[in-house]
Amino acid sequence: MAMALRLAKRGQYTSSPNPNVGCVIVKNGKLLCQGFHQQAGCGHAEANAIASAAANNIDISGATCYVTLEPCSHFGRTPPCAQALIDNHVARVVVAMTDPNPQVAGQGLASMRRAGIQVELGLLESQARLLNPGFLSRIERKRPLVRLKLACSIDGKIGLANGQSKWISSVQSRSDVQLERAKSSAILSTANTVLADNASLNVRGDELPKSHCLDLNALRQPTRIIVDRQNQLLPQANLKLWNEESQVLLLQDQPYQASNSKAQTVCVPQSKTWLKDAMSLLACEYEINDVWVEAGGHFASALLQSNLVDQLIIYQAPIVLGGDGLSLFGAMGLDRMEQSFRWQCLESRRIGPDIKTTYIPSLEA
């Protein structure tokens, strides 16, 4: 199963909106074949493992299959994997976790058991869940996993008083950001940030860390999502945003007509829970597993106050910008310490001269 978990990670830059899944098939202590899911519409991990066995004239009847997620039992873009395991007379299937997708949800396990296959569930389940936090968030919570990225100085500033912010973080940190973008279903920003930086919000292959040796031809460009409630972007025809091929969703609260072929306007009716409603829509209608947020302090504060931030990623550079610099977060109107937003450190490491720290919401009341 540990091998299957490692295999599953190979799909993390290409598999969205599908989950990362790995599969290993063994018999008498010998590895017969293996596979992972690379891309939606292509073979699932089990199907790829079976295809590998067939291509090498390997008989997998009577074998044991280790898979990180319950084999599917329905016809989607690809045939059901549970049936493929049945047809190939696999004797035993060890599954790390059930698939919470209502189209599966235990049905794959049940169909294999009815066919006489010995099915075991729960091996390394916690590790398997860590493979797909975004997918699980979309299915179980009906909203994407939200990862908020900020770059700041030692004194917690994201820019000078005049708005200049290029570059606070190092080349190494910016390369790491490209990697984080590549893992994400979507990159989320605001119209103000896009206009201020003329941002493309894409994954730039030439800036990715060379150590990861990614296949740039297979790399998936995330969906780009812009909060543009004042319809600021559509009239701007010369933005770099429009030069890329990947989809642009403009989140608005009025039904503006899209005048740019690259853009799709998404109307989210005005309400006190507008941000939460927008996130739910992205998950349920657009299959967005997770969003990587790059925006200014005011929008960062709005996300925090809506309790939407699942991970806070801060790249802190060894520079000081002074008290008149732009703050990491905007005003929140807090007047008691009990109202503060508390976090716990999940990971902290050096990237070049900077420190990258990942926080998750604290479990403390």
C-alpha angles and dihedrals in degrees: 000000000000088000091050090051091053091049092051091060090064089075097052095104097045114024102080130152084026121067126258108257134176130192133193124183119199139173130191090353093306126118109237103175144330141199145173135204111257108173142003110266092026128094120303119236095265093046091050091049091050091047090052090053092049092049089055096042092245118157111220097182110130091017130130119243121206113197131171096218133032111274112252120252102195138075110253125140086324134031120269114281095207089062091047090056090048092049091051091052097238108180101207136020122195112197125191096205143351119259108248091204104118089227088064112017099144097328092106091054092047094050092051092048091050088054090056098256115145105239125195123185136197106035107150090347096158091053090048092053090054089060093066113028092146096048091047091048092052094048101037103031098028091232136083124262105258119216114185116202123197132171117206147162126252088269093052100257125142096194148350122281089260091057098255111144107154109142120002096142127054130258088256092055092048089052089052089051089057088055092050090049090052091056092053131092089216144005113223126200141143133259090245092056093046092050094045094050100024082230124194094196092207137126109262108208095199090060097051117112108272090217092072095059093207122186100245092194091059094042113121118220110224121239109263115227122190127188100222108160093158095051092242100149107050094067090052104085098172100059118128085230090077095050094074127082100224120100122273118207116194112204109212138159096221128056098253115177112244109238094181121074091216093058134075118192116220114197115211109181115240114264141138088263095047096133093047091047090050092051092049090051092051091053100042101037104028102030093235107170099185140356128216107210123210112173143114132287097270094056090042088056092049090054092049093048090050089053090236102127113103096170129021112201116191126186105198118196124203094247135103121221101178137237095294092060124107112276126238091241134023126240115299102180095235117164102171130054090228088067093060120115109246126204140183125217113250097176139351126186142154120259108185106306093338135084118230113202126183117201131188126195112281117251090217116107 
